[in-house]
Amino acid sequence: MVPFGKITLGGIGGPLAMAARDTVNGLREPFVTEWRQRSKKPWDWELMSIVNSELELP
């Protein structure tokens, strides 16, 4: 797992999109990413997960 840092969302959309934007922008804990190398090629990586311990999804 690799600490990623802060993700900031922008834009205007429907009420659900704006609620998601405000929730993500209000998080204080950093996002952590997990990557997997798919082959021996140095550019062939796949993002497996993005986790934020503060983010709660129903």
Buried (B, 14 or more C-beta within 10 A) or exposed (E): EEEEEEEEEEEEEEEEEEEEBEBBEEBEEBBBBEEEEEEEEEEEEEEEEEEBEEEEEE
